[in-house]
Amino acid sequence: MSPTKNVSPRERQRRDYLLSSPLGAATRAIHLGQHEAGLDQFPVPALICNSAALLDSVEAGRDMLGNAEGENFAYQRYANPTVSVLEAKFRAIEHCAYSLAVNSGMTACLLVFRALLSAGDHVIVPRGLFYEVIEQLEHETRQRGMTLSVIEAYETAAFQAALRPDTRMIFIEAPTNPAFLDINIAELAKLCMKNAVLLVVDNTFLTPLCQKPLSLGAAVTLYSTTKHINGHGDVMGGMVSTNDPDLFKALKSHRESAGLILDPFSAWLTVRGLRTLALRLKKHADNALAVIAMLNQEFPTLQWRAVWSTRSAQANGIDPSLHTGLIAIVLPSQEAGTIFVSQLQLIRTGTTFGNIESLCYHYGSFARAGGTDLERMGVPRGLVRISVGLEDTDDINADIRRALRLAMPAEASAAGEVSPV
């Protein structure tokens, strides 16, 4: 749908200004996007839930149904005005040509695999990739006559060594979740372009505000918008972005035929979250830095990992002043990790991250018997991922401090007795 035809001169002037000005990410997330669906006059985008748009005339129907390049609001499986606002806002902050909203992060992965891979293709992933994505790819490759290589290293040379004439795609997270094993995206992108291989980057950990893989040469980025982008823990969603028109057409066609589009209410909630993303990330980051400062001072032997501490952070364009609140601490053993999460009172255990409340997850406590090989993923048994939330810094630190002293008795003996709950 094109923007509303009856736009006032003042509104057109404002729209032209917004589209032509070098605005910051927070400004773009708040102000851009509505014009894509003709909703300039609504600061809070309208929630439009119609399953289909009624056609005014045969001519109008032909224009809408026959427009392969634009958005077809004739049926919600194709497009929806509220979803279009979310996609437009996402394009504005990722500085990309195309974005497609789907109903979860795993759906975003599936869309990429189904739309861009064919029988005979070879795919390369690192071992530290989210294990459910590897499981999904293993299923896809078995069922569709493709092959998968799971490599154990993260250097560009390791990916180069795994390349074959039939390699179609390299799929990575940078850095990996939850071990913070990093990959030089720009370096790997050059290798992929040289060999006509698609580089797909799951950028959920960092969001497009902190890292822009497309600008580093990646062919496709994808996100679980369930995490930081929505940030309120009340909706699921995913996003796939690219600058390549041919890839976009393939992705869009499969989203339409498979019915993978995000529903309007989830899109509306995600727009709500996206509009405050920059503000929330700043507070997440400030709180995470305060936690690290406390750990360095009071628990100097404790290992920790964070986005800004990875080797490729600078090469990947990560702004040290704006990053997420995700950190990982590595306790001495799996048992210590279990004690730590059991003694936290403010911070709850949860399988997600990026919410306004602080969350933690100890992989050693929940690893499936005979399932995920944590060590091969680079995840020590004592590693606990902490998604530092927006609570008062002193309260977060007090909770972590107390639980660590109970989980690490040697440290506690120097700091005084602490009673377990």
C-alpha positions as CSV (number, residue, x, y, z in Angstrom):
1,M,0.0,0.0,0.0
2,S,1.4,3.4,-0.9
3,P,1.3,6.2,1.7
4,T,-2.0,8.0,1.9
5,K,-2.6,10.2,-1.2
6,N,-4.3,13.0,0.7
7,V,-1.2,14.1,2.7
8,S,-1.2,17.7,3.7
9,P,1.6,20.0,2.5
10,R,2.8,20.3,6.1
11,E,2.9,16.6,6.6
12,R,4.6,16.0,3.3
13,Q,7.3,18.6,4.3
14,R,7.8,16.8,7.6
15,R,8.0,13.4,6.0
16,D,10.6,14.6,3.5
17,Y,12.6,16.1,6.3
18,L,12.6,12.9,8.3
19,L,13.5,10.7,5.3
20,S,16.3,13.0,4.2
21,S,17.9,13.8,7.5
22,P,20.8,11.9,9.1
23,L,18.8,11.0,12.2
24,G,20.0,9.0,15.1
25,A,18.8,5.5,15.9
26,A,16.4,6.5,18.7
27,T,14.9,9.2,16.6
28,R,14.4,6.9,13.6
29,A,12.8,4.2,15.7
30,I,10.3,6.7,17.1
31,H,9.4,8.8,14.1
32,L,10.0,6.7,10.9
33,G,7.8,3.9,9.6
34,Q,4.3,5.1,9.9
35,H,4.3,6.8,6.4
36,E,4.9,3.4,4.8
37,A,1.4,2.4,5.6
38,G,-0.1,5.9,5.3
39,L,-0.3,6.3,9.1
40,D,1.7,9.5,9.5
41,Q,-0.9,11.1,11.7
42,F,-0.7,8.4,14.4
43,P,2.3,8.7,16.8
44,V,1.3,5.4,18.1
45,P,0.6,3.2,15.0
46,A,-2.9,1.9,14.6
47,L,-3.6,-1.8,15.4
48,I,-5.3,-3.1,12.2
49,C,-6.4,-6.7,12.6
50,N,-8.5,-7.2,9.5
51,S,-7.8,-10.6,7.9
52,A,-8.5,-9.1,4.5
53,A,-8.9,-5.7,2.9
54,L,-12.1,-5.1,0.9
55,L,-11.5,-4.2,-2.7
56,D,-13.2,-0.9,-3.9
57,S,-13.3,-2.0,-7.5
58,V,-12.0,-4.5,-10.0
59,E,-9.3,-2.0,-11.0
60,A,-8.2,-1.5,-7.4
61,G,-8.2,-5.2,-6.9
62,R,-6.0,-5.8,-9.9
63,D,-3.6,-3.1,-8.8
64,M,-3.3,-4.6,-5.3
65,L,-3.2,-8.3,-6.3
66,G,-1.0,-7.8,-9.2
67,N,1.6,-5.7,-7.5
68,A,4.5,-8.2,-7.0
69,E,6.9,-5.4,-5.9
70,G,4.7,-3.7,-3.3
71,E,2.7,-4.7,-0.3
72,N,-0.5,-6.6,-0.9
73,F,-3.0,-5.9,1.9
74,A,-5.7,-7.9,0.2
75,Y,-5.1,-10.8,2.6
76,Q,-3.2,-10.8,5.9
77,R,-1.0,-13.7,4.9
78,Y,0.6,-11.4,2.4
79,A,0.9,-8.2,4.3
80,N,-0.7,-6.0,7.0
81,P,-0.5,-2.3,7.7
82,T,0.6,-2.7,11.3
83,V,3.2,-5.3,10.4
84,S,4.4,-2.9,7.7
85,V,5.0,-0.2,10.2
86,L,7.2,-2.5,12.2
87,E,9.1,-3.6,9.1
88,A,9.6,0.0,8.0
89,K,10.9,1.0,11.5
90,F,13.3,-1.9,11.4
91,R,14.6,-1.0,8.0
92,A,15.2,2.5,9.4
93,I,17.4,1.4,12.3
94,E,19.2,-1.3,10.4
95,H,19.8,0.9,7.4
96,C,18.7,-1.8,5.0
97,A,16.5,-2.2,2.0
98,Y,14.2,-5.0,3.0
99,S,12.9,-6.5,6.3
100,L,10.3,-9.2,6.8
101,A,8.5,-9.9,10.1
102,V,7.7,-13.4,11.1
103,N,6.2,-15.2,14.1
104,S,9.4,-16.2,16.0
105,G,13.2,-16.2,15.8
106,M,13.2,-19.9,14.9
107,T,10.7,-19.2,12.1
108,A,13.1,-16.6,10.8
109,C,15.8,-19.3,10.6
110,L,13.4,-21.7,8.9
111,L,12.3,-19.0,6.4
112,V,16.0,-18.5,5.5
113,F,16.7,-22.2,5.1
114,R,13.5,-23.0,3.2
115,A,13.6,-19.9,0.8
116,L,17.4,-19.8,0.1
117,L,18.6,-23.4,0.1
118,S,17.9,-26.2,-2.4
119,A,18.7,-29.9,-2.8
120,G,22.4,-30.4,-3.2
121,D,23.5,-27.3,-1.2
122,H,26.1,-27.4,1.5
123,V,25.8,-25.4,4.7
124,I,28.5,-24.5,7.3
125,V,27.8,-23.6,10.9
126,P,30.1,-23.3,14.0
127,R,29.5,-25.7,16.9
128,G,28.7,-22.8,19.2
129,L,25.6,-21.9,17.3
130,F,22.3,-22.1,19.2
131,Y,21.7,-25.9,19.4
132,E,18.1,-25.7,18.3
133,V,19.2,-24.0,15.1
134,I,21.7,-26.8,14.5
135,E,18.9,-29.4,15.1
136,Q,16.6,-27.5,12.7
137,L,19.4,-27.5,10.0
138,E,20.1,-31.2,10.6
139,H,16.5,-32.0,10.0
140,E,16.3,-29.7,6.9
141,T,19.5,-31.2,5.3
142,R,18.3,-34.8,5.9
143,Q,14.8,-34.2,4.5
144,R,15.8,-32.0,1.5
145,G,19.0,-33.7,0.2
146,M,21.5,-31.1,1.5
147,T,24.7,-31.5,3.6
148,L,25.8,-29.8,6.8
149,S,29.2,-29.2,8.2
150,V,29.5,-28.2,11.9
151,I,33.0,-26.9,12.5
152,E,34.7,-26.6,15.9
153,A,36.6,-23.4,15.4
154,Y,35.6,-19.7,14.8
155,E,38.5,-18.3,12.9
156,T,37.9,-17.4,9.2
157,A,40.6,-19.9,8.2
158,A,38.4,-22.7,9.7
159,F,35.4,-21.7,7.6
160,Q,37.7,-21.4,4.5
161,A,39.0,-25.0,5.1
162,A,35.4,-26.2,5.3
163,L,34.3,-24.6,2.0
164,R,33.3,-26.9,-0.9
165,P,32.2,-26.2,-4.5
166,D,28.6,-26.9,-3.4
167,T,28.7,-24.6,-0.3
168,R,25.7,-22.2,-0.5
169,M,25.5,-20.7,3.0
170,I,27.5,-20.0,6.2
171,F,25.2,-19.3,9.2
172,I,26.7,-17.7,12.3
173,E,25.9,-15.9,15.5
174,A,28.4,-13.2,16.4
175,P,29.2,-13.4,19.2
176,T,27.7,-16.8,20.1
177,N,25.1,-17.3,22.8
178,P,25.9,-17.9,25.6
179,A,29.7,-18.4,25.4
180,F,30.5,-15.0,23.7
181,L,32.8,-16.8,21.2
182,D,33.3,-14.2,18.5
183,I,33.7,-14.2,14.7
184,N,35.1,-11.4,12.6
185,I,32.1,-10.7,10.4
186,A,33.8,-8.4,7.8
187,E,36.6,-10.9,7.3
188,L,34.2,-13.8,6.9
189,A,32.0,-11.8,4.6
190,K,34.9,-11.2,2.2
191,L,35.5,-14.9,2.1
192,C,31.9,-15.6,1.4
193,M,31.6,-13.0,-1.4
194,K,34.8,-14.3,-3.0
195,N,33.3,-17.8,-3.1
196,A,29.6,-16.8,-3.9
197,V,28.4,-18.1,-0.5
198,L,25.6,-16.4,1.4
199,L,26.7,-15.2,4.9
200,V,23.7,-15.2,7.3
201,V,24.2,-13.6,10.7
202,D,21.9,-14.1,13.7
203,N,22.2,-10.7,15.3
204,T,19.7,-11.2,18.1
205,F,22.3,-10.8,20.8
206,L,23.3,-7.3,19.8
207,T,20.4,-5.8,17.8
208,P,21.0,-3.5,14.8
209,L,21.6,-0.6,17.1
210,C,24.9,-2.3,18.4
211,Q,26.0,-4.2,15.3
212,K,25.1,-4.0,11.6
213,P,26.3,-7.2,9.9
214,L,24.7,-6.1,6.5
215,S,27.0,-3.1,6.4
216,L,29.9,-5.5,7.1
217,G,29.1,-7.6,4.0
218,A,26.6,-10.2,5.3
219,A,23.9,-11.2,2.8
220,V,21.1,-11.7,5.4
221,T,20.6,-10.9,9.1
222,L,17.9,-12.3,11.3
223,Y,16.6,-11.7,14.8
224,S,14.4,-13.1,17.5
225,T,12.5,-9.9,18.2
226,T,11.2,-11.6,21.3
227,K,14.4,-10.6,23.0
228,H,15.8,-7.0,23.3
229,I,13.8,-5.6,20.4
230,N,10.5,-6.1,22.0
231,G,12.1,-6.2,25.5
232,H,9.0,-6.6,27.6
233,G,8.6,-10.3,27.7
234,D,5.1,-10.3,26.3
235,V,5.3,-11.3,22.7
236,M,7.2,-13.5,20.3
237,G,8.5,-12.6,16.9
238,G,11.3,-12.7,14.4
239,M,12.8,-10.5,11.6
240,V,14.8,-11.2,8.4
241,S,16.6,-8.4,6.7
242,T,18.7,-8.1,3.5
243,N,19.8,-5.6,0.8
244,D,19.6,-8.1,-2.0
245,P,16.3,-7.8,-4.1
246,D,16.5,-11.3,-5.4
247,L,17.0,-12.8,-1.9
248,F,14.1,-10.6,-0.7
249,K,11.8,-11.8,-3.4
250,A,12.5,-15.4,-2.5
251,L,12.1,-14.8,1.2
252,K,8.9,-12.8,0.7
253,S,7.4,-15.4,-1.6
254,H,8.0,-18.2,0.9
255,R,6.7,-16.2,3.8
256,E,3.4,-15.6,1.9
257,S,3.0,-19.2,0.7
258,A,3.8,-20.7,4.1
259,G,1.8,-18.1,6.2
260,L,4.8,-17.2,8.4
261,I,4.0,-13.4,8.7
262,L,3.8,-12.0,12.2
263,D,0.3,-11.3,13.5
264,P,-0.8,-7.6,13.8
265,F,-1.1,-7.5,17.6
266,S,2.4,-9.0,18.1
267,A,3.6,-6.4,15.6
268,W,1.9,-3.6,17.4
269,L,3.5,-4.7,20.7
270,T,6.9,-5.0,19.1
271,V,6.6,-1.5,17.7
272,R,6.0,-0.3,21.2
273,G,9.2,-2.0,22.3
274,L,11.2,-0.9,19.3
275,R,10.4,2.8,20.0
276,T,12.3,2.6,23.4
277,L,15.0,0.2,22.3
278,A,17.9,2.7,22.4
279,L,16.9,4.0,25.8
280,R,16.6,0.5,27.3
281,L,19.9,-0.7,25.8
282,K,21.7,2.2,27.5
283,K,20.3,1.3,30.9
284,H,21.0,-2.4,30.3
285,A,24.6,-1.6,29.4
286,D,25.1,0.8,32.3
287,N,23.8,-1.8,34.8
288,A,26.0,-4.5,33.2
289,L,29.1,-2.4,33.5
290,A,28.3,-1.8,37.1
291,V,28.0,-5.6,37.7
292,I,31.3,-6.2,36.0
293,A,32.9,-3.5,38.1
294,M,31.6,-5.1,41.3
295,L,32.8,-8.5,40.1
296,N,36.3,-7.2,39.4
297,Q,36.5,-5.6,42.8
298,E,34.9,-8.3,45.0
299,F,35.4,-11.5,43.1
300,P,38.7,-11.0,41.2
301,T,39.2,-14.7,40.5
302,L,35.8,-15.1,38.8
303,Q,35.9,-15.3,35.0
304,W,33.3,-13.2,33.1
305,R,32.5,-12.6,29.5
306,A,30.7,-9.7,27.7
307,V,30.2,-8.4,24.2
308,W,32.7,-5.6,24.5
309,S,35.4,-7.9,25.7
310,T,35.5,-10.1,22.6
311,R,38.4,-9.9,20.2
312,S,36.4,-8.9,17.2
313,A,34.2,-6.3,18.9
314,Q,36.0,-3.3,17.3
315,A,36.3,-5.1,13.9
316,N,32.5,-5.8,14.0
317,G,31.8,-2.1,14.7
318,I,30.4,-2.7,18.2
319,D,30.0,0.7,20.0
320,P,31.5,0.2,23.5
321,S,29.1,2.9,24.8
322,L,26.0,1.1,23.5
323,H,25.6,-2.6,23.9
324,T,23.3,-5.0,25.5
325,G,23.1,-6.1,29.2
326,L,24.2,-9.6,28.5
327,I,27.1,-11.0,30.4
328,A,28.3,-14.5,31.3
329,I,30.0,-15.5,34.5
330,V,32.0,-18.8,34.8
331,L,31.7,-20.4,38.2
332,P,34.2,-23.1,39.3
333,S,31.9,-26.1,38.7
334,Q,28.4,-27.1,37.6
335,E,27.4,-27.5,41.2
336,A,28.5,-24.0,42.0
337,G,26.4,-22.7,39.1
338,T,23.4,-24.6,40.4
339,I,23.9,-23.1,43.9
340,F,24.3,-19.6,42.5
341,V,21.0,-19.6,40.5
342,S,19.2,-21.3,43.4
343,Q,20.2,-18.5,45.8
344,L,19.3,-15.5,43.6
345,Q,16.2,-13.8,44.9
346,L,15.7,-10.7,42.7
347,I,17.0,-12.3,39.5
348,R,14.9,-15.2,38.2
349,T,15.8,-18.1,36.0
350,G,14.4,-17.9,32.5
351,T,15.2,-19.3,29.1
352,T,15.0,-15.9,27.4
353,F,16.9,-12.6,27.7
354,G,16.6,-8.9,26.9
355,N,13.5,-8.3,29.1
356,I,13.2,-5.3,31.4
357,E,13.7,-7.6,34.4
358,S,17.0,-9.3,35.1
359,L,17.2,-13.0,34.2
360,C,19.7,-15.8,34.4
361,Y,20.2,-19.2,32.9
362,H,22.7,-21.9,34.0
363,Y,23.2,-24.3,31.1
364,G,24.8,-26.9,33.2
365,S,21.7,-27.3,35.4
366,F,19.4,-27.8,32.4
367,A,21.4,-29.6,29.8
368,R,19.5,-32.5,28.5
369,A,20.9,-36.0,29.3
370,G,22.7,-37.3,26.2
371,G,21.8,-34.0,24.4
372,T,23.7,-30.8,24.1
373,D,27.5,-31.2,24.4
374,L,28.2,-28.0,26.3
375,E,32.0,-28.3,26.2
376,R,32.0,-28.6,22.4
377,M,29.9,-25.5,22.2
378,G,32.5,-23.6,24.3
379,V,30.1,-23.5,27.3
380,P,31.8,-24.4,30.6
381,R,29.6,-26.4,33.0
382,G,29.8,-23.5,35.5
383,L,28.7,-20.8,33.0
384,V,25.7,-18.7,33.9
385,R,24.3,-16.2,31.4
386,I,22.9,-13.1,33.1
387,S,20.6,-10.7,31.2
388,V,21.0,-7.6,33.3
389,G,17.7,-5.8,33.5
390,L,16.6,-2.3,34.3
391,E,16.3,-2.5,38.0
392,D,18.3,-0.3,40.4
393,T,21.9,-1.1,40.0
394,D,22.5,-1.6,43.8
395,D,19.7,-4.1,44.0
396,I,21.1,-6.2,41.1
397,N,24.6,-6.2,42.5
398,A,23.4,-7.1,46.0
399,D,21.6,-10.1,44.7
400,I,24.5,-11.3,42.6
401,R,27.0,-10.6,45.4
402,R,25.1,-12.6,48.0
403,A,24.5,-15.6,45.7
404,L,28.1,-15.7,44.6
405,R,29.3,-15.8,48.2
406,L,27.2,-18.8,48.8
407,A,28.3,-20.5,45.6
408,M,32.0,-19.7,46.1
409,P,32.8,-20.4,49.8
410,A,36.5,-19.5,49.3
411,E,35.5,-16.0,48.3
412,A,32.8,-15.8,51.0
413,S,35.3,-16.5,53.8
414,A,37.2,-13.3,53.0
415,A,34.0,-11.3,52.9
416,G,32.1,-12.6,56.0
417,E,29.4,-15.2,56.5
418,V,26.3,-15.1,54.4
419,S,23.2,-17.2,55.3
420,P,21.6,-19.3,52.6
421,V,17.9,-18.8,51.9
